[in-house]
Amino acid sequence: MNDLFKSGADGKPDTAYGAEHIEVLEGLEPVRRRPGMYIGGTDETALHHLASEIIDNAMDEAVAGHASLIEVTLAPDNWLTVRDNGRGIPTDKHPKFPALSALEVIFTTLHSGGKFSGKAYETSGGLHGVGSSVVNALSAALEVEVARDRVLWRQNYARGVPQTALLNAGSVQNRRGTQVRFQPDPEIFGELSFQAARLFRLCRSKAYLFRGVRIRWVCDPALIRSPEVPAEAELHFPGGLRDSLEDDLAGSTTVVPLWAGDATLPNAANGDRSGRVEWAIAWLEEGEGSLASYCNTVPTPQGGTHEAGFRAALLKGLRGWGEQRGNKRAAAVTAEDLLAGMAAKLSLFIREPQFQGQTKEKLTNPEAQRLTEAALRDRFDHFLAASPSQADALLAFVIERAEERLRRKELKDAPRKSATRRLRLPGKLADCTLEDAARTELFLVEGDSAGGSAKQARDRATQAVLPLRGKILNVASATTEKLRQNQELKDLIEALGCGVGDRFERSRLRYGRVIIMTDADVDGAHIASLLMTFFYRELPQLVQAGHLYLAQPPLYRLTQGAKSVYAMDDADREAKMLLFKQGSKVEVSRFKGLGEMPPAALKETTMDPKRRTLLKVVVPEMSDTLAFAATADRVESLMGRKPELRFQFIQENAQLVEDLDV
C-alpha cells in the first residue's frame, strides 16, 4: 500500500507544480478576474448593480441627514454621473496609508469606507466597503470630484488604476458633496449598456423610500426608449411608501382603506435614525398579493428577517382580533392567507445590516425579525381597533382565503395535486386550478407590476401567471454554467414540469398553451425574443408541438364620450380614428406597459380567449432541411456570441426600416 505514495499517478516529477504556479492577486485585480463574486455576474442586472452601488452611497449621505439632493445623469457612450450635496468624501491623508488620500483608499482598496464603525453613518446600505472600489475596477474610466471646505478636488481612474494624483482644482463657493462619473468597461460587459427605464425606476424607488431626499433625473433624449421615461424630472415624494403604493394600485379596489405608517424601532433611543421601519399595506378585492421590502433603501427581493417579523406581526394581530370578536375560524388563518391578497411595501433602517451575498438580496440580521414585529404589532392592533367594521371586513376576507385553501387541500381527485407534490413550483407562480392541462394556459410576464395586473385579469380556473424578473438570460450566447445557475429560467422550467433537452416529456407539460405576454414596445419585443430563443434552444419539441404563443396587447386606447376602442400600433391607431365622429376630440391614451394597464382592460384586450388575438410561434420541421438550417442560422446570427453577425444583419437590412421609433 505504501508503494502508492512513492510516485505520482502521472509519473511526472514534483517540480511540474512549484511555488511559481501560486498566484497572488493584488489590489482590484480579483474583481476584474472574477466579477461575478462581487456583482453576481456580467449580465444586464450586474451592469445596473454598478449604478445601484454609487447611488446607494449618495442615498446613505441623505439618510444620514447630510444631503438633500442627488442628481443622476445618463449620457451617451454609456456614461453615468451621480452627484450629491453631502459632506464629500474625505481627501486628507489616510493614517494607515500615509502615501494615499482617504478618497484613493476608498476607490482602490476593497473593504474600505466610513460605514463599518457606525460613527460616520448611523445606517447605510453599503456595509461591505466594496461598492466604490468594485465600480472603479469594472469601469473603463471613472472620474471623482469632491467639493469640501470650499475646495474642489479631482482624480481620474482607468480600470481601477489612478491616472492622476488627487488634484486641487481650485476654490468653489456654492458647491459641496461628491460627484462620480463612470463608464462600465466593455471588456467586462461587452455590448451591454445602461437602460434609461431601469435607472429611472431605480431613482424613483429611492425617492419613495426616503421622503427627505430629492432626486434630479437627467437623461439624453437619444437614450430614451420608453414613454414612461422623461428627459428631466425631479423626484420627491413626501408621502413615502404610501405615495408609492397608491401609485401602483391606481384603479384597484381595496377591502379596507390603505394603511401606511412608520415607527421607531424599540431599541432606537430618542427616535434617532438608527432604527426605523415604514410600511404601506392594502388588501385587494381582486388579484394576487405582492410584498416589496427594503433595508436602508437597498431592495431585498429574496426577503429576509424583516419580512418574517412583518408577517408575524400582522398574523398575530389579526388572529388576536378574531379571538376578541369570538370568531373561532380566525385560528385557522395562516400567513399565506393574510398575504395572498395583500399588496405591501416595507422599508427598514437599522445599524449594521447583514445581507446574504454581496448583491444584498436577502436580510439576515436575527434581531430584525423581533424589532420589526414589535414595532408593527402594536400599531396594527390600533389600526384594527380604530374601525371595528373595517377590521371585521378584513377578517372575513382573510378567513375566506383560508377556507378556500383548506378546500383545495381536501380535494381527493388529485392527478394535478400529486403532480404538484412531485414539483417544487416557483413561489411567484399564480397557478390555475383546472386539472386538464390541455385546457390551461401559462402567461409569462415581465416583473411583479405586470404580474399583478395579469393575476387580477386572469381566469383562475384555466390561466396561470408567472412573473419573470427583467430580461432573462440570452441562452444563445450564455455558457451552460450560467444557464444552470439562472434562477428565472429554473423557475420557468419547474413551472412547465416537462423537463428540457433530452429529458423533455410532453406528457408532463402542465399547460396546453405557454403565452409570452410583454409590453407593446421595444423592450417588450426584446424580452419576447429572449424567451423565444430559450424555447427554441432548450424546448424545441414544445414549440414544434404548437404550445408556444405570443400575446398581442394594444398600444393605444381611443376614447370619445362613452365609446372606446383599442389600437395595436400607430397604423392601427390612424385607421381606427376613422371610426369616431369627425370634429369631436378623440382622447388617445398610450399604455406605458402591462403593469400600467387596468386589469379589466388587460383582460378584455389580451387575456380573454373570446376577444384576444394570439400569434402561434412556429418553426420549420427538421425534415425541411433548408428552412430548418436557415432558422438555426438566423437565431445564431441575431442572438449568438458573435456581435459582428448582428452588425452585418443591421447593415444589410437598415434600408428596410421605414419608421424607427427612438
Buried (B, 14 or more C-beta within 10 A) or exposed (E): EEEEEEEEEEEEEEEEEEEEEEEEEEBBBBBBEEBEBBBBBBBBBBBBBBBBBBBBBBBBBBBBEBBBBBBBBBBEEBBBBBBBBBBBBBBEBBEEBEEBBBBBBBBBBBEBBBBBEBEBBBBBBBBBBBBBBBBBBBBBBBBBBBBBEEBBBBBBBBBBEBEEEBEEBEEBEEBBBBBBBBBBBEEBBBEBBBBBBBBBBBBBBBBBBBBBBBBBBBBBEEBBBBEBBBEEBEBBBEBBBBBBBBEBBEEBEBBBEBBBBBBBBBEBEEEEBBBBBBBBBBBBEEBBBBBBBBBBBBBBBBBBBBBBBBBBBBBBBBBBBBEBEEBEBBEBBBBEBBBBBBBBBBBBBBBBBBBEEBBBBBBEBEBBBBBBBBBBBEBBBEBBEEEEEBBBBBBBBBBEBBBEBEEEEEEEEEEBEEBBEEEEBBEBBBBBEBBEBEEBBBBBBBBBBBBBBBBBBBBBEBBBBBBBBBBBBBBBBBEEEBBEBBEBBBBBBBBBBBBBEEEBEEEBBBBBBBBBBBBBBEBBEBBBBBBBBBBBBBBBBBBBEEBBBBBBBBBBBBBBEEEEBBBBEEEBBEEBBEEBEEEEEBEEBBBBBBBBBBBEBBBBBBBBEEEBEBEEBEBBEEEEEEEBEEBBEEBBBBBBEEEEBBEEEEEEEEEEEEEEEE
